[in-house]
């Protein structure tokens, strides 16, 4: 499919981007080259190639799921304006 200035201007309108006529012409050339490259990639045989989430077969190191802080709920709730049964009470905003 050959791109035209009208296609670029339409895409720019949908994206709410101001594009001059000169810019539209240069974008047509750039986008045509990109689409030509995509066409080249479509020709590559990918049968038997498993999809990858990352090109390297690496696992992420995760820290141990351990509690590292002491419970300070009582300390924090002492300065709260309203608390009941360990919960913060707030004004009702939805009726």
C-alpha positions as CSV (number, residue, x, y, z in Angstrom):
1,X,0.0,0.0,0.0
2,X,1.5,3.3,-1.0
3,X,1.2,6.1,1.5
4,X,0.0,9.5,0.6
5,X,0.1,12.9,2.2
6,X,-3.6,12.5,3.0
7,X,-2.9,9.4,5.1
8,X,-0.3,11.2,7.1
9,X,-2.6,14.2,7.7
10,X,-5.4,11.9,8.7
11,X,-3.2,10.1,11.2
12,X,-1.9,13.5,12.5
13,X,-5.5,14.7,12.9
14,X,-6.5,11.5,14.9
15,X,-3.4,12.0,17.1
16,X,-4.2,15.7,17.5
17,X,-0.8,16.7,16.1
18,X,-0.3,19.7,13.9
19,X,1.5,18.7,10.7
20,X,2.5,21.2,7.9
21,X,2.5,20.1,4.2
22,X,6.3,20.0,4.2
23,X,6.3,17.8,7.3
24,X,3.6,15.5,5.8
25,X,5.8,14.9,2.7
26,X,8.8,14.0,4.8
27,X,6.7,11.8,7.0
28,X,5.4,9.9,3.9
29,X,9.0,9.1,3.0
30,X,10.0,8.0,6.5
31,X,6.9,5.9,7.0
32,X,7.2,4.3,3.6
33,X,10.8,3.2,4.5
34,X,9.5,1.8,7.8
35,X,6.7,-0.1,6.1
36,X,9.2,-1.4,3.5
37,X,11.3,-2.7,6.4
38,X,8.3,-4.4,8.0
39,X,7.6,-6.1,4.6
40,X,11.1,-7.4,4.6
41,X,10.6,-8.8,8.1
42,X,7.4,-10.5,7.1
43,X,9.4,-12.6,4.5
44,X,11.5,-14.2,7.2
45,X,10.6,-17.8,8.0
46,X,9.8,-18.0,11.7
47,X,8.4,-21.5,11.8
48,X,9.6,-23.4,14.9
49,X,10.8,-20.2,16.6
50,X,9.4,-19.9,20.1
51,X,8.2,-16.4,21.1
52,X,10.4,-14.7,23.7
53,X,9.6,-12.1,26.4
54,X,13.2,-11.2,26.5
55,X,16.1,-12.1,24.1
56,X,18.3,-13.3,27.0
57,X,17.4,-16.5,28.9
58,X,17.8,-14.9,32.3
59,X,15.8,-14.9,35.5
60,X,15.3,-11.9,37.7
61,X,16.8,-12.1,41.2
62,X,14.1,-11.5,43.7
63,X,14.6,-10.6,47.4
64,X,13.1,-12.9,50.0
65,X,9.6,-12.1,51.0
66,X,10.3,-11.3,54.6
67,X,9.0,-8.7,57.1
68,X,11.8,-6.1,57.6
69,X,9.9,-3.5,59.6
70,X,8.3,-3.6,63.0
71,X,4.5,-3.1,63.4
72,X,4.0,0.6,64.2
73,X,0.3,0.8,63.7
74,X,-0.4,1.9,67.3
75,X,2.2,4.7,67.1
76,X,0.7,6.0,63.9
77,X,-2.9,5.7,65.0
78,X,-2.2,7.7,68.2
79,X,-2.0,10.9,66.1
80,X,-4.9,10.1,63.8
81,X,-8.1,12.1,64.4
82,X,-10.4,9.1,64.5
83,X,-9.7,5.4,65.0
84,X,-11.9,2.4,65.8
85,X,-10.8,-1.2,66.2
86,X,-7.5,-0.5,64.6
87,X,-9.0,1.2,61.5
88,X,-8.8,4.8,60.5
89,X,-12.2,6.5,60.4
90,X,-12.8,9.0,57.6
91,X,-15.7,11.3,56.6
92,X,-18.2,9.7,54.3
93,X,-17.8,11.0,50.7
94,X,-20.2,8.8,48.8
95,X,-23.9,8.7,49.7
